[in-house]
């Protein structure tokens, strides 16, 4: 299941970045849906990173307290 989520995230991220860079190169504005997907991916990445850092901190605090 994790592999599917990772593949889907990677495909969406590369599509958004490729579309945005193509629009910049051709001097066109981005469609609203592309901007929304970019913000969703950015928010998801930030939230996932924060949760993983919190999990690592809790694991480190638990390991330090047990020793």
N, C-alpha and C positions, 0 to 999 in steps of 0.2 A: 504494500500500500504506500509506503514511503517513497518507493521508486517512482510510482505513478504520479504522486504529488510533486516530486522534484522535477520530473520530466515536464509536467504541465506548467509548473512555474517557470522553468527555463524557456519553454517554447513561447509562453506569453510575454516574458521579459524581452526575449530577442525580437519578437514581432513588434513590440511597442518601441523599442530602441531603433530598430531598422526603419519603421514607418516614420518616426519623428525625425531621424536624420535625413531621410529622403525628402520629407516635406521642407526641412530647412534648406537643403541643397537646391530644391526647385522653387524656393521662396514662396511657399504656400503656408497657409495657416493649418494648424492641426485640427481635425474634427473633435468635437466635444467628447465623444465616446473614447477616443484615444487618450485625451487628457485625463478623463475619469479613470481609465484603466491604469494609467501611469501613477496616479495618486494612490489608487488601491494597492498596487504592487509596492510602492514606496512605504505605505503605512503597514502593510503586512510584513515587509522585511524588517522594519524598525521594531514592530511589536514582537516578532519572533526572536530577533536579536536580544531584546530586553528580557524576554522570558528565559532564554537560554543562559544569559548572564546571571539572572537571579537564581536559576536552578543550580548553576555551577557554584555560586556563592553559598547557597544553602548546603550543598554537598560538602564544600570545603569547610564550612563552619561545623557541620556535623562530624566530619572526620577529625577535626582539630579537637572537638569537645570529647570525643571517645578515646583519644590517646592519652 
